[in-house]
């Protein structure tokens, strides 16, 4: 009978855990908004389009209306003649590029009377929100 020899696995360098920098910065932004602008915090929301999902879950979400390219944050407050503000949020450190579907969606939203912008990090997004809030409220004529 042949002697048992265990197979040795080739050791590989441990893979570093991925850090969701974009998520961390966006969470910090929302915390600041909650403290400084509670009326904005009540309305602003995140569109959870990103992330890795099981294939069946992704298919169901697509059937339910999830679309690639929709910006991360939506503020449904009308200001300066705009109907609302959309923010495509990118991390300050190692920011991802704006994808073609994101660029197209931003263009279509702007064409429809929304202000849609790309922000590079927490501070850029906060400044865009402050500038937007300084605009006069949009008045709907009856």
N, C-alpha and C positions, 0 to 999 in steps of 0.2 A: 504494500500500500504506500502511496505517495505521501510524504509529510506535508502538513498544512503550512503554507507560508502566507502570512497576511500581506495584502497589497498595501503598499504605502502610498498615501496621497501626497501629491506635490503640494508643498506649502506655498501659499500665496500671501502677499502682503494684505493685511486687513484693509477693507475698503472703508474709507471715512464716511460717517453718517452724513447724509445730505441735510443741509440746513435750509429751512424755508425762510430765507431772508425777506423775501417779498411779503410773506404772511406776517412775519414779526413786525416789519415796518408799518404795514397796513393796520395791524392791531394797535400799535402805538399811536397812529394817526387817529383812529376811532376813539381811543382813550382821551386824547387831547380835545377832540371835538366834543365829547361828552362833558368835559370840564368847562370849556370856553363857550360853547354854543349849544346849550341843551335843546333849543328849538330845532337846530339842524340835526342833532343826534336822533331826535324823534323820527325824522323823515329819511335820513340817509340809510342806504342799505347796500349790501354786497351781493353781487351776482356770482354764485359759486359754479362757474363754468369750467375752471381749471382742475387740475389734480388727476390722479390716476384712479380709474374705476374698473371694475370687472366689466368685461365686454357686454354682458347681458344688461347690466345696469346702465351702461352708456347708451345702448340701443333704446332702452325704455325712455331715458331722459331726452334723447333726440326726438323720439316720437311725441313727447310731451312739450316740445318747443325749445329745448336747449339748443343754442346756436353758437357756433364758433365765432370768435371775434367780438362778442358783446363786452363792453368795458366792465371793469371790476366793481366800480362804485357808481351809484345813482343817487342824485339829490333832486327829488321832484319839487323844487321850489323855483317858481318862475321869477326871473330877474333880467333887467336890461333888454327886454324884448325876446329873451329866450324862454323856452318852455321848461327847461331844467338843465342840470349839469351832469355830464357823464365823465368819469375819470378812469382812464386806463392806467393802472398803477404798476410801476416798475420799481424794483429795488434800487437803492443807491449803490450798493456793492454788487458787482457782477450782474448788472441789469440785463434782462433778456431783451432781445430785439423785438420791435413791433412787427408782428406777423402780417402778411398780406391780408388775412381775413380781419384782423384788428384795424388796420389802416382803412380798409374798405368800409367797415362798420362805422368808424369814426366819421368818415366822409359822408356817409348816408345820414347819420344822425345830425350832423351840422347842416346838411341840405334840408332837413325837416324842421329846422328851427330850434334845435337843442345846441348847447355849447358842449362839445365833446373834445377832451384834451388828453394828452399823455403826460403823466407826471413821473418824474424820476425821484422817488423817495418821499418820505414823510414831510420834510420841510417844503419841498416844491408843491406837494398836494395841498398843504395847509395854506400856502400863499395863494394858490389858485382859488381855494374856497373863500379866503378872506376877500380877494379881489371880486369874486362873483357876488358875495354878500353885500359889498359896497354899492353894487348896481341897484338902481331903483326897481322896486317890484314891478313886474309886468302886469299891466292892467288889461283885463279882457273886456272888450267893448260888447255891450249887449245888443 
